[in-house]
């Protein structure tokens, strides 16, 4: 049985909005193509697991946490 996707299309779009990122910004931060991100968010495709992991990692580095419930949370910064 396949593992669930680490991120949903709705989480991806919501996380971008929280960061005020364009799809191009996310593509640059994650190494994924803008088209892969656009198609994913539009429900036209399901990126490979490695691409989803890279997108999730970009959001984590930017200070967001993806919740299992499907939401997005802003990580508290120390200091």
N, C-alpha and C positions, 0 to 999 in steps of 0.2 A: 504494500500500500504506500502510495506517494505521500511525502510530507506536505503539509499545507504550505501555501505560499507565505513567505515572511512578511509580505505587504500586499494590501489590496489596492485596486485602482483608485478607489475613493480615498484611502489613506494617503496615497501618493499625491493626489491633487490637493487634499486638505493640508498636507505637510508643506507642499510648495507654497500654498497661500499663506500659511503662518509665517513662512520665511520671506515672503514677498519675492519668490523665485519664479522665473519663467521656466519653461521646459528646457530652454537652452542652458540656463543656469544649472539646472539639475543634471543635464547631460554632461556639462563640463565638470561638475563636482563628482559625478559617479563614474564617468567613463562610458556610460551607455549612450547610444545614439538618440538624438532628439526624436527621430521617427519612432524608435522603439518605445520611448516614453509617451509620445502622443498616441500611438496605437494602443498601448496598454491602458492609458487613462480613458480612451474612447471605447474600450471593450472590444477592439478589433483583433487583439492578439494577446497571447500570454508569453511574456519574455522567459528566457531560460532562467533557471534557478540562480546561476551565477550573476546574471544581470539584476535580478530582484535583490540579491544579497548586496550588490554594489550600490543600488539605489538606497536600500535601507541603511547601509553604512554611511552614505553621504549625509543622510538626515541625522543620524546619531552624532556624527562629527559636528554638525551644525547646532546640536543641542536639543534635538527632539527625541522622543521615545515613542515607538509604535506599540500600542496596546493590543493585547490579544482580543479584546472586545471589539476591535476595529477602529478605535479612536487614536488620537495623536495627543501627546502631552509634551509640554516644555519642561526640559530637565532644569532643576534648580542649579545655579552655578555657585560654587564655593567662593568664599572671599568676602 
